[in-house]
């Protein structure tokens, strides 16, 4: 009986080792296939962008930004596939996607990635390049496009203008009220 149990255990261990090796090998082949497809897609996307009038400014460009969480700053680094310049001289981030789901803006992972690039690179827009379908989509998020330093100045200018207008209306109202009462300012 013991020889049968030992042989069964040895067979089970051997089966698991072979299954693990096959699974690992298939996973590695799949990752290499995906990486090669992505590289081919990026090369093809460059051609698409150039044909569409964009100039390639950089490849695999890293950019960092600071995130504050619970009062502590953390630096986050992202890497965009391509930086391109359009005919108006604006620098845009181009993200290359291949496959069925990844190139779709409805895909939450893609949408979040593009939004993060928009923030990290402070770009006026992001291009989503579907290398399989030969399409370039100009993605715009509902975020102000003026530089961050200009926003506070514009807000303060509006507050000051509103304050001046209210002060003027108040002064005119005071003078008119005093005039009705038969009083005047000294």
C-alpha positions in Angstrom: 0.0 0.0 0.0 2.8 2.4 0.9 4.5 2.1 -2.5 1.2 3.1 -4.2 0.8 6.2 -1.9 4.5 7.2 -2.5 4.0 6.7 -6.3 0.8 8.7 -6.2 2.4 11.6 -4.3 5.5 11.6 -6.6 3.2 11.7 -9.6 1.2 14.6 -8.1 4.3 16.5 -7.3 5.7 15.9 -10.8 2.4 17.0 -12.3 2.4 20.2 -10.3 6.0 21.0 -11.2 5.2 20.5 -14.9 2.0 22.5 -14.7 3.9 25.3 -13.0 6.6 25.3 -15.6 4.1 25.3 -18.5 2.1 28.1 -16.9 5.2 30.2 -16.3 6.5 29.6 -19.8 3.1 30.5 -21.4 2.9 33.7 -19.2 6.4 34.7 -20.3 5.6 34.2 -24.0 2.4 36.2 -23.6 4.3 39.1 -22.0 6.9 39.1 -24.7 4.3 39.0 -27.4 2.4 41.9 -25.8 5.7 43.9 -25.5 6.6 43.3 -29.1 3.1 44.3 -30.2 3.4 47.5 -28.1 6.8 48.3 -29.7 5.4 47.7 -33.2 2.4 49.8 -32.3 4.6 52.7 -31.1 6.7 52.7 -34.3 3.5 52.6 -36.4 2.0 55.4 -34.3 5.0 57.6 -34.9 4.3 57.2 -38.7 0.6 58.0 -38.2 1.4 61.2 -36.2 4.0 62.4 -38.6 1.6 61.8 -41.5 -1.0 63.8 -39.6 1.3 66.8 -39.3 2.7 66.3 -35.8 6.4 66.5 -35.0 7.9 63.9 -32.6 9.5 65.8 -29.7 10.3 62.9 -27.4 9.9 59.2 -26.8 9.2 57.5 -23.4 9.4 60.9 -21.7 9.2 60.9 -17.9 7.6 63.6 -15.8 7.0 63.9 -12.1 4.5 65.8 -10.1 3.7 66.2 -6.4 0.7 64.7 -4.7 -0.2 65.8 -1.2 -1.9 63.2 1.0 -2.7 63.9 4.6 -0.3 66.9 4.6 2.6 64.9 3.2 4.1 65.4 -0.3 4.8 62.4 -2.4 6.5 62.6 -5.8 4.9 60.5 -8.6 6.6 59.8 -11.9 4.8 58.9 -15.1 6.2 58.0 -18.5 4.4 59.0 -21.7 4.9 57.1 -24.9 5.4 60.2 -27.1 5.5 64.0 -26.9 4.5 65.7 -30.1 4.2 69.2 -31.3 1.2 70.3 -33.4 1.1 72.8 -36.2 0.3 75.6 -33.7 3.5 74.8 -31.7 1.7 73.3 -28.7 3.2 70.2 -27.1 0.8 67.3 -26.6 1.2 63.9 -25.0 0.5 61.0 -27.3 -0.4 57.7 -25.8 -0.3 54.6 -28.0 -2.7 51.7 -27.4 -3.1 48.4 -29.2 -5.7 45.7 -28.9 -9.5 45.8 -28.6 -10.2 47.4 -25.2 -7.2 49.6 -24.4 -7.7 52.2 -27.1 -11.2 53.0 -26.1 -11.8 56.1 -23.9 -14.6 54.2 -22.2 -11.9 52.0 -20.7 -11.4 53.4 -17.2 -7.7 52.5 -17.0 -7.0 54.3 -20.3 -9.0 57.3 -19.3 -7.3 57.7 -16.0 -3.9 57.3 -17.6 -4.6 60.0 -20.1 -5.9 62.3 -17.4 -2.8 61.7 -15.3 -0.7 62.6 -18.3 -2.7 65.8 -18.9 -2.0 66.8 -15.3 1.7 65.7 -15.1 2.7 67.2 -18.4 0.4 70.3 -18.0 -0.4 69.7 -21.7 -3.4 71.4 -23.4 -4.5 68.0 -24.7 -3.7 64.4 -25.0 -3.7 62.3 -28.2 -5.0 58.7 -28.0 -3.4 56.8 -30.9 -5.0 53.4 -31.8 -2.2 51.8 -33.7 -4.4 48.9 -34.8 -7.2 51.0 -36.2 -4.8 53.8 -37.5 -6.7 56.5 -35.7 -5.6 59.6 -33.6 -8.1 61.0 -31.2 -7.7 64.4 -29.6 -8.8 63.9 -26.0 -9.8 67.0 -24.0 -10.7 66.9 -20.3 -12.7 69.7 -18.6 -9.7 71.3 -16.9 -8.6 74.9 -17.3 -5.8 75.2 -19.9 -4.1 78.4 -18.7 -0.9 78.0 -16.7 -1.4 77.5 -12.9 0.3 80.8 -12.1 -2.2 82.7 -14.2 -5.3 81.3 -12.4 -4.8 83.0 -9.0 -4.0 86.3 -10.6 -7.2 86.2 -12.7 -9.3 85.3 -9.6 -7.8 88.2 -7.6 -8.4 90.6 -10.4 -12.1 89.6 -10.5 -12.4 89.9 -6.8 -10.8 93.4 -6.8 -13.0 94.5 -9.7 -16.2 93.3 -7.9 -15.1 95.0 -4.7 -14.4 98.3 -6.5 -17.8 98.2 -8.2 -19.6 97.4 -5.0 -17.7 100.2 -3.2 -18.7 102.7 -5.9 -22.4 101.7 -5.8 -22.3 101.9 -2.0 -20.8 105.4 -2.1 -23.3 106.7 -4.7 -26.1 105.2 -2.6 -24.8 106.9 0.6 -24.5 110.3 -1.2 -28.1 110.0 -2.6 -29.5 108.9 0.8 -27.8 111.8 2.6 -29.1 114.2 -0.1 -32.7 113.1 0.5 -32.3 113.7 4.2 -31.0 117.2 3.5 -27.5 116.3 4.7 -24.2 116.5 3.0 -20.8 115.0 3.4 -18.2 117.3 5.1 
